[in-house]
């Protein structure tokens, strides 16, 4: 009898270790990588400048001015508007950012390769082009990298996750939802989940992020020898069935070029997903749609043979999280007013405000969530997601027959 406590020691140790592993999977610093930019700005990259001035600061400022002019000329020509020139004051008002790709600063000289971001609405108004962009349903991205025979998603910070966070998705036709990898992300979005075809669990996971489907970009890195060439095999995968849409291979001369290799891979994968969207292959899985429960009232017959409903169901009020774009303050009021005009909506209050980004509205609705979705679609909204977490966007207006989209190049 005195030896029985000794048999409990291994079980207690295993319990403590198991709890420690679970905590380690969701805690820790330096693991999450937030996306750099998700705006829909026009981007012109690879602009080279070489400017001399009286001091380093003046040379750098002059280099940025020259980069803005060169980038604007390239953008206007790319969008079919010719080489239009505008004053520097106008460029300052439409340029939203300067991306330093590479720069060398001397006492009186500035040599750099820069990228310039232009506000899509203002630039489109000056060039006289449409700002219409075809967008896919929101897709949750799970980037998986194979290195040394081990597959890693969000369990720890990887160069592949950083490459997807660096990529500017505003010009893409794919509506990417890029998790940061913090909180419970490693437990919900990992390699094991990517191999699980069950639609029920996928619906629960996607509802947490407001997505309609999942994209699984995968890369396998093969090192020829320590410090030598690195070969990356990239695969564009999609859906709960983890099907392959396209595969290609890229190579760099040494390990120092791995970040550039991954950046090129992300760009190629984005092009693959856009091609699949245009070809009709990138469609949401019907099994991921929300399935409302069927509530049938109990009926019984009276003595006269008539059917009487004895227990009429009371329609409960559900709380639905609605994500919507808020470029300005007026968009918040307009979205709340539009939501309250839908029959069955008892309340609509913005619970999380993010001007210039994606805000969240808490809506009290008397009925199933899919009925609210149908009511919004009938009023001209695009609705993505299912269950109690949805995302809404105003349906884009179709282009006039004599106006080409802004992705058509000149010539």
Secondary structure, DSSP 4 states (H G I P E B T S, - for coil): -TTHHHHHHHHHHHHHHHHHHHHHHH--SS-----S-----EEEEEEEEEEE-SSHHHHHHHHHHHHHHHHHHHHHHHTTS-S----HHHHHHHEEEEEEEEEEE-SSEEEEEEEEEE-HHHHHHHHT-------PPPEEE--EEEETTEEESSSS--HHHHHHHHS--TTSSS-EEE--S-TTHHHHSSHHHHT---HHHHHHHHHHHT-SEEEEEEEEEEESSTTS-EEEEEEEEETTTTEEEEEEEEEESSGGGHHHHHHHHHHHHHHHHHHHHHHT-----GGGS---------EEE-TTS-EEESSPPPPPEEEEEEEEEESSHHHHHHHHHHHHTSTTEEEEEEEE--TTEEEEEEEEEES-HHHHHHHHHHTTEEEEEETTEEEEEEPPPPPPTT---TTPPP-
